[in-house]
Amino acid sequence: MKNGPIGINYHLQFRMIIEDLQKQLEKKTLKLQQAERKLKKYENNNTRTTGNGKDNNVVKFSRPVFTTRD
């Protein structure tokens, strides 16, 4: 560890480093929470049914699919 403006007080240097890392962690946590909220909102908007009763999340087949076999 290099001697910065604090001097050779290693305990104070470690406390300053820990404080800086805690601030970085807090910023990253807030960004993650915001991204999770946006993802949840996106998923809710694209997987629920619409107001007219049609389902947005249904795969449309190009030909009829018969459930009984010949």
BELPELIN-V240121 format. One record per backbone hydrogen bond with DSSP energy under -0.5 kcal/mol. CO is the residue of the C=O (numbers start at 1). NH is the residue of the N-H. E is the energy in kcal/mol with one decimal. If there is no record, write none. Layout:
BEGIN
CO_NH_E, CO_NH_E
END
This chain:
BEGIN
2_4_-0.8, 4_7_-0.5, 7_4_-0.5, 8_10_-1.5, 9_13_-2.0, 10_14_-2.8, 11_15_-2.2, 12_16_-2.3, 13_17_-2.3, 14_18_-2.7, 15_19_-2.4, 16_20_-2.2, 17_21_-2.5, 18_22_-2.4, 19_23_-1.9, 20_24_-2.1, 21_25_-2.4, 22_26_-2.3, 23_27_-2.2, 24_28_-2.4, 25_29_-2.5, 26_30_-2.2, 27_31_-2.2, 28_32_-2.4, 29_33_-2.5, 30_34_-2.1, 31_35_-2.4, 32_36_-2.5, 33_37_-2.1, 34_38_-2.2, 35_39_-2.4, 36_40_-2.5, 37_41_-2.4, 38_42_-2.4, 39_43_-2.8, 40_44_-2.4, 41_45_-2.1, 42_46_-1.4, 43_47_-1.0, 44_48_-1.0, 48_56_-0.7, 50_53_-1.4, 54_50_-2.6, 54_56_-0.5, 55_58_-0.7, 59_61_-0.5, 64_66_-0.6
END
